[in-house]
Amino acid sequence: MGELILIRHGETEWSRSGQHTSHTDLPLTPLGERQARALAPLLAGRNIALTLVSPAARARRTAELAGLTGPVITPELHEWDYGGYEGVTTDEIHRTRPDWNLWTDGVAAGPADHPGETPAEVGARADEVLAKVAAAAAGRAADEDIALVAHSHFLRVLTARYLGLTPAGGTLFQLATGAVSRLGTEHGKPVIKALNVTWPESLLPKAEPETAPGP
């Protein structure tokens, strides 16, 4: 295969405010939609043979606006389950746990349907996705890319695991909303080809005008 293209979804209200967002299914903001549309010309020059997308609406909408066709909904691409920290900012957590670090400490326990994940559990899920990518890449042409449209913390863990680091290694990589990264190889070894590529807001496509109501 070619490269593994990682795409973080566009901005939501909670990504803008810094609230941890896993299962809360927020839509893209108008800026988030512009960020997603800006991906289309960037990706148009790639030979993307397969797109795997998180089930979250913000990821699916990003894939749609970016012009990625035939996306395959992939449950393993969901964001880190933040458990009791869903909707809570890091600053708020630090008021009671000043030394808290997501990458090493994990999250507070949540309700039964969203109990939270440890770094190791997220890492194991990232390994499952990488195994799926490897299976899908088998026999593909050298210029055929695979795209993953998902979420910041999960994609950071996946990047760490791709490079052979522990899940906590995800702390080394920053991913803004609407960012594109590329993972590949050099001399047979895994490398980062590009990381956290974004457009300045001034260069983003203009917001599409609202449709006028009918008579």
URTA-V664870 format. One record per residue. N is the residue number from 1. SS is DSSP state (hx for helix, st for strand, lp for the rest). Layout:
n;ss
N;SS
N;SS
//
This chain:
n;ss
1;lp
2;lp
3;lp
4;st
5;st
6;st
7;st
8;st
9;lp
10;lp
11;lp
12;lp
13;hx
14;hx
15;hx
16;hx
17;hx
18;lp
19;st
20;lp
21;lp
22;lp
23;lp
24;lp
25;lp
26;lp
27;lp
28;lp
29;lp
30;hx
31;hx
32;hx
33;hx
34;hx
35;hx
36;hx
37;hx
38;hx
39;hx
40;hx
41;hx
42;hx
43;hx
44;hx
45;lp
46;lp
47;lp
48;st
49;st
50;st
51;st
52;st
53;st
54;lp
55;lp
56;lp
57;hx
58;hx
59;hx
60;hx
61;hx
62;hx
63;hx
64;hx
65;hx
66;lp
67;lp
68;lp
69;lp
70;lp
71;lp
72;st
73;st
74;lp
75;hx
76;hx
77;hx
78;lp
79;lp
80;lp
81;lp
82;lp
83;hx
84;hx
85;hx
86;lp
87;lp
88;lp
89;st
90;hx
91;hx
92;hx
93;hx
94;hx
95;lp
96;lp
97;lp
98;lp
99;lp
100;lp
101;lp
102;hx
103;hx
104;hx
105;hx
106;lp
107;lp
108;lp
109;lp
110;lp
111;lp
112;hx
113;hx
114;hx
115;lp
116;lp
117;lp
118;lp
119;hx
120;hx
121;hx
122;hx
123;hx
124;hx
125;hx
126;hx
127;hx
128;hx
129;hx
130;hx
131;hx
132;hx
133;hx
134;hx
135;hx
136;hx
137;hx
138;lp
139;lp
140;lp
141;lp
142;lp
143;lp
144;lp
145;st
146;st
147;st
148;st
149;st
150;st
151;lp
152;hx
153;hx
154;hx
155;hx
156;hx
157;hx
158;hx
159;hx
160;hx
161;hx
162;hx
163;lp
164;lp
165;lp
166;lp
167;hx
168;hx
169;hx
170;hx
171;hx
172;hx
173;lp
174;lp
175;lp
176;lp
177;lp
178;lp
179;lp
180;st
181;st
182;st
183;st
184;st
185;st
186;st
187;lp
188;lp
189;st
190;st
191;st
192;st
193;st
194;st
195;st
196;st
197;st
198;lp
199;lp
200;lp
201;hx
202;hx
203;hx
204;lp
205;lp
206;lp
207;lp
208;lp
209;lp
210;lp
211;lp
212;lp
213;lp
214;lp
215;lp
//
